[in-house]
């Protein structure tokens, strides 16, 4: 399965586009981020073009789509898949794999899984408004509300 245009729009909106590296909002330092949320190989002095950001996004989408497919054992509709790719794109495969969200989903508890999105709104011990907004959008997409 591939992320739809709606899923990609959610990720782009939540991540924003930055052509110069910026620090993690939770730590004020590493991991450094660039483009649409790319952290792999980013240093504080990294600078890219918009075309490079789009290419990186495509590469990252493939990686996180595979992660969702590897970890999930239940069939997903497009909205659920998109929401989970966005979530995993943000928290990483290891956190997704260990999440109660995934465990509930794989147990067939879709409603219980959906409720878990709102638990993932902190970074560095602080609730971040951007994460609150993102998780609400992911939950809505997961439930087919949008």
N, C-alpha and C positions, 0 to 999 in steps of 0.2 A: 504494500500500500504506500502511496505517496501523499505528502502533505498537500492539501488543497490550497487554492488561492486565498481562501478565508483564513486558513491556518497560518499561511505565510504572512498575511497582513497583520494578524494578531502578534506574531513574533516581531515583525518589523516595528509595529507601533509600541510594543512593550519595551523593546531593546533600544529603539532609536538608532540613528546612524551617526557615528562619530568617526571621523577620518584621522583623528589623533588619539593616541592611547590615553586612557583615563583610569584612575584608581577605582577599585571596588568600593561601592558606596557603604558597605558594611564595615570594611576594615580601614578605609582611607589609604590603602596601599594594594599589595598583591591580593588576588590576581589582577593584573592589568588587563584592560579590555579595549577592543577596537572594533570598528565596523558595526555589525548587528550583533554585538555580544560575544565576539570571538575572544577567547582567553588563551588558546593554545599558541605558544610561541611568541606572545606579545610582551614587549619590554616597555619601560616608561617612555622611551624616545621613538616608538613605532609610529609611522605615518603611512597611510594607504590612500588609494583613489577609490571613488565610488564603484568603479568596475571591479576592483579587487575585493571590496566589501561584498558585492553581489556574488562573486565567485566563492568567497569564504562561506557565505551563508549557504550556498548550494552544497558545499562540502559538509558543513556542519549538519544540515538537514538530513543528508544521507546517513551520517553517523547516528543521529538521534532517532531517525525512523527505524533503523536496524535495532537500536536498543529497545525501543517500544515493542517491536515485533518479537525480539528474543525473549523478553521478559513476560509478555502477556500470554495467557493461555486461553482466553475467551475471545470469541469474535467481537470485533469492534466496528461500529459504524464510522463514517467519515468524520463526523464532529468529535466523537470520542477519541479517535486516532489523532486528529489535529490538536486537541486539547492536551493529550498526553505527550505529544512531540514538543509542544510549547513548554509544558511543565518540565520535561526532561532536559530540554535545551537550556533551561534556566538553572535547575538544581543539579544536573549531572546524572549520568547513568547509575553511579553507585548509590546516590541518595534515592533515586527512583526505585532501584532494585530492593532497597531496604524499607521502603515507605509502607505505612499502613494503607495508604491509598491503593497501591498495587496489590497488596495482600487481600484487601477487601474486594477489589475488582476480580482478581483471580478466583476468589471464593464465590463469585456470582452475586456479590452484594454491590450492585451498581450505585444505588442510592447512598450507601455507606461510603463508597469510594468518592463520590461527588462531594460529600461533606468534608472530606479530608483536604481539599484544595485550600480552604480558608486557614488551615493550620500552618501553611508554608508562607508566611508573610513577614518573617524576620530575617535580618542579617546582622551579624555582630551583636546579637542581643537586642536589637532595636526593630520595632515594627516600622516598615517602610511603606509609605503611601503608594508608591509605584507597584510594590508587590501585592498590596491589598487589591488594587485595581486590576492587575494582571490575573490574579487568582480568581477574582469574580468573573472576568471575561472567559477564562479557561473553564470554570465550572459551568457557566451558561452554555458555552459551546459543547461541552461534554454532555450536558442534559438536553441539547437541541433547542435551547431557549432563544438563541440568536438567529 
